[in-house]
């Protein structure tokens, strides 16, 4: 989005966010891989935030949650009834980022339920 002057009333569509993320991926896949897969320890206030998504599995835990770029971005945009943000990073079977898409929240919910994580 280009504007002459910011007013604070601009609206950004989810499609434009998705398009920009995929454009950035096409321009610099390594940057986007690092940006999306790097997560940082965060405090419990961020973990418990209503819309910011954090990770509490793999190398993180409920006591040592981690947050990354996409969790913050989705937190800015908001969540749906399944507590998922609208933008997902897609990876191949080797963990390589291949682009971004709208979140399939039913699929995410099924995976979380399989891990016995309460929604």
N, C-alpha and C positions, 0 to 999 in steps of 0.2 A: 504494500500500500504506500502510495506517495501522496503527501499532503503539503499544502503551502504552510500551514500552521496547525499544530495540534490543538484541539479544543477539549479533548477528554470525552467527546460524544461519538467518536468514531466506532463503527462496528466492523469486526473482522469475522469473516465466515470461517467455519471449520474447514471447508473445502480449500480456502486460500492458505490456511495453516498447513494442511496436509500437502498441498501442492508445493509450498515453500520448503517443507522438510524433504520432500522427494527431490526437489531441485538441488538442494544443498547436498543430498546424498549423491546425486549424479555428478556434481562438481567436485566433491571431495569425500569419497566413500570412507577413507581412513579416519578423517576428522569425525564424521558422523558415527562411525563404529565406536570410537573412543568416547565421544560425548554421550552416547546412549548406554554403553556398558559400564562406564565408570560411575560408581555409587560411593557416597560418602556417609560416614557415621553421622547420625542425627540424634537429637534428643527426643524424649518421649512426647513433648508437646507437638513436634512435627509428626511423629508417628501417629498421634491421636487426632491430628487435624482432620476436619470434616471432609475435605476434598483432596488434599495432597496424598498421593500414593507413595508408600514406602515399602521396602522389602524386609521381611522377617524370616527368610529362609535362605538356604545355601550357606554363604559365609556370614549371614546376618542372623539375628534372632530377635525375639520379642523384647529382650533386654538390650540388644545392640542393633537397633534398626538402621537401615541405610536408605538414602534417598538419592535420586539422580535427576537429570535434566527432564526426562519425560514425565516422571512423577510430579515434578513441580509444574511443568507445562499443563498437564492434565488437571492439576489442582487449580490452576488459574482459570481454565475453561469450565470445569465443573464435572460432576459425576452423574450417572444415571441411577435408576432404581436398583441395579446390581452393584452399585458402588464402584463402577468402572469409569475411567476417563474415556473420551471419544477417540483418542489417537493411540495406535499400537505400533510398535516396531516389529517388523517381520524378519526372521532369521532363517537361514538354511539349516540343514541337519548338522552342519559343522560349527554352528554358532556365529556365522558371518551374517552381518546385517545385509538385507537385500532390499529394504525400503520400508515405507510406512503405509498404513491403511487405517480405515475406520475400525474401531474395536468391535469384535464379535463378542458381545458381553455374555451371551449364553454359553459360549465355549469357555470363556474365562471363568465364569461361575462354576462350571462343571469341573475344571481343573482345580480350582481352589477347594471345592467340596471334596475332591479326591485326596487332597492333602489334609483334609479335616480342618480347614481354616474356616471359621465362622464368618459369614457375610453379615 
